[in-house]
């Protein structure tokens, strides 16, 4: 393995660990206190309260599963795709709150700073994590998959 391949392999490994760490940590913090997370979701004023409560109960576990999935080779592509979509959704919600000048925090890691500056920082973080997930998704190759046989027009 040449030097550039080793460096690229090390960088993708570091990127996976960063994504895994952020999403596992964020998910655990939210799963620990779903009531506070439901309140954070409600502060965005995008969903009915009952939908926010359901989201507060299930979303943290999706984040934790996706975080661990990034580290498990068999499900890595699905986990990276999930994280990419989550970052897109989170970023959209944060941008919406910022544009509407809501005086809230992002709710990403439990409590924290509120206001426009905090939302800008959260939006930047979401975009950067999304770019990282997208880049890893682009770089990663499906393993253990075989090419499909040519379609000869018959059903089998």
N, C-alpha and C positions, 0 to 999 in steps of 0.2 A: 504494500500500500504506500503510495507516494505521499509526500508531505502535505500537498494541498487537499488530498482526499481525507487524510487524517484530520486536518484542520476543519474541513467541512463537516466531517462526522462529529467532531467534538462540539462544533457550534450548534448542530441540530440537536445533539444530546442536551446541551445547556438550555437551548430554547424549549425543549420538551419539559425539562425540570422546572423552568420558570413558569410555564403555563400550568403545569400540574400543581406546583406550590401555591400559586395565586388562586386557582379555582378551588382547590381542596380547602385552603384556609378560608376563603370567602364563603364557601358553602357551609363549612362547620360553624362559622360565626353566626350565619343566618339560621341554620338548623337549631342552634342552641337556644335562640329566642325568636320563634316564628311570629309571636305577637308583635314584637318591635319591627320585624321585617314587614309584616302586613301593614303596619302603620306607615312605614317608609314607602311602600308601594302605593298606598292610598294617597300619600302626599303629592304624587305625580299627577293626580286627577286625570288618569287615562282609562281606568277600568272601574267597573262597579266594585263596591267594597267586597262583596262575596267572591268575586273573581280574584281579587287581590289576596284574600285570605287563602283561597285554594292554591294560588301561585306561591304564596309564602310557605305553604306546607310542602310543596313538591319541588320547586325550583332549586332550593339548596341541595337536595339529593341528586338532582341532575348535574349540578356543578361539581359535586364531589365525585360522582361516577365518571364524568367526563375528564376530570383531573386525573383520576387513577387510570382511566382508559388511555390517556396520552402516553402513559408509561408501559402499557401492556401492548405488545406488538400486534397481537391478533385483532384488536379493536381500535388501534391507533387512528386509522383514517376516519372512522366514524366519530371518534372522540374529537379529533381536530375539526371535523366538519361541524360538530355540535358547538364547540367553543367558538368557531368563527361566526356561526349564526347567532349565538348568544351575545357576542361582542357587537354584532350589527344591531341587534334588538336593544341591548343596553345603551349603546351609543345613540340610537335614535330617540330613546326615552329621555336620556340625559340632555340631548340637544333640544328636544321639545321643551323640557323644563327650563332650560337656559333661555331659549327664545321667548318663552312666556314669562320670563323674569320671576320665576317662583323662588322663594327664599327657603330652599330645602337643601339637604345633603343627598348624595347619591344613594346611600343605603347599601353600598357595595360591601362594606366591612363592618357593619353595625353602625354605631354612632360616629360622629366626626364633624368636620367643618360644614357649614351651610353657606348658601349664597352663590352669587355668580362666579366668583373666583374658584370656589370648591367644585362647582359644576364644570367649569372649563378644565380644571385639572382631571376630574373624573372622565370627561369626554376624551381628553388626550390619552389617558391611560387605556380606556376602552378601545380607542382607535389603534394604539400601539400593540395591544394584546391581539386585536383582530388581525393586524398586519402580520404579526408573528405567527398566529395560527394559520393564516392563509399561506404564508411563505412555507411553513412546514408541510402543509397539505400539498402544496405544489411540489415540494422536494421529495416527500415520502413516496415510495413506490409500493403498490400492493404486493404483499409477499404471499407465496403459496398459491397464487391463482394461476390457472392454466388458461392458455388462449382457447377461446371457444372454437369448436370445429366449424368448418365452413358450412353455411346453410345450403343444403342441397334441395330445398323446396319440399321436403317431406316432413311430416309430423311423426315424432317418435316418442 
